[in-house]
Amino acid sequence: MESALYAKKKMRSRKKTNSMLQPQRQRQILEILRKDMTIRGSRLSELLGVSEMTIRRDLDILEKKGAVVERSMISHTQAKVIVIADYSKFGRVAEISRAPLKYINVLVTSRKIPHDFQREFELMGGQVVIA
């Protein structure tokens, strides 16, 4: 009898969490991530009482919002913009762009990058540094 009562309480509290609106849930996710950057999606799912798929969708939305803020900051800065990118990122299409090339002053990478990309970047006034 006691376990059935516990299960009902758990269901009620889960229903409350499930009815949480997306913006509220995303704020909670950000709060949790500020405390623990290495938390797993499955753990977030348990804590918030939603599916892992919902957590993935929320994280995608938060990632895109972050990229928009970063792009805005970069486009309005008066300082030099320095980007550090692993050479393996070149020649790939990304879902989210952090900064248009025209706003980047210095690109630091780990190995030589494709010649045509480097030439185009340098023609725009950028500098490539291989570290």
N, C-alpha and C positions, 0 to 999 in steps of 0.2 A: 504494500500500500504506500509506504513511504517513498519508494523509488518512482511510482507512478506520479505522485505529487511533485517530486523533483523534476521529472520529465515535462510535466505541464508548465511549471515555472520556467524551465529552460526554453520551451517553445514560445511562451509569451514574451520573454525577454528577446528572443531571436526575432520574433515578429516585429517588435519595436525597432530593432536595429535594421531589419530588412526594409522597413518603411522609410528609413532615412533618405532624404533627398540627395541626389548626386553631389551638389556643391558642398553639403554638410559632410558627406562621406569623404570627399576629396580633401577637405580641410583636415579631417581626422587623419587621413593617410599621411598628409604632409607633417602633421604634428608627430605622428609615430615615427616617420622617417628622420625627423630632426633628432630624435632620441636614439634611434637604431638604424643606421644606414644599411645594415646587412640583413635586415629582416626578410624572410621569404614571403612570396605571394600567398602561399598556403597558410602561413601564420596570420597575415593581414586578413585573409578570408575568414579565418576562425574568429579573430578579434572583432571584426565588423559584422559577422553573420551574413555574409554574401558569398556568392560563388567566386572561384578563382578567375573565371572569365570576366566577371564584373570588375574585379581588382585589376586585371590586365587592361580592360577598357579605360578605367579611371587613370591608370598610370600612363597610358598612351595620351590621354587628354592633357594630363599634367605636364608631360614631356613637351607637347606641342605648345602649350601656354608658356612654358619656360623658354622655348626657342624664340617665340615672338618677343618676349621681354628682352632677351639677349640681343636680338637683331635690332630692336629699337635703341637699346643702350649703345650698341656699336655704331649705328648710323648717326647718333647725335654726339658722339665723343669728340673732343678736340685733341685727345692724346693719341699716341701711336697704338695701333691695334696689332698685337702679336698673337699669332695662332700657332699652336704646337700640334702637329698631326703626324701620326705614324704613316710611313710611306705606303703601307698597304691600303690606305683609304683612297688613294688616287685611282681614277678610272672606274670608280664605283658610283652608283646613283644612290643618294641618301633620301630617306623619306622626309627628313626635316633638314632645312638649311639653317645653319647658325649665323652665317655672315656672308653676304655677297662678296666676291673677290675684290670689288672696287673699294671696299672699306678696309681691307687688310693691308697693313704696311709691311709686315715681316712674317714670313712663313718659315717655321722651324720644323724640320723633318729628320727622320733617322737615316734615310738613304736617298740616293739620287731619284728624282721624280721624272715622269715623262717629259722629254725635251720640249714638245709643243706646248704643254701646260706651263712649264717654267718660262718659256719665251713670252707667251701671252701675258703671264702674270708680271713679268719684268717690264713689258711694254706699258702696262698700267701703272708703273712706278713702284711695284712691289719688289721686295728683296727676299731671296731664298737662302736660308742658312741650313746646311746639313751638319747636324751635331752628332 
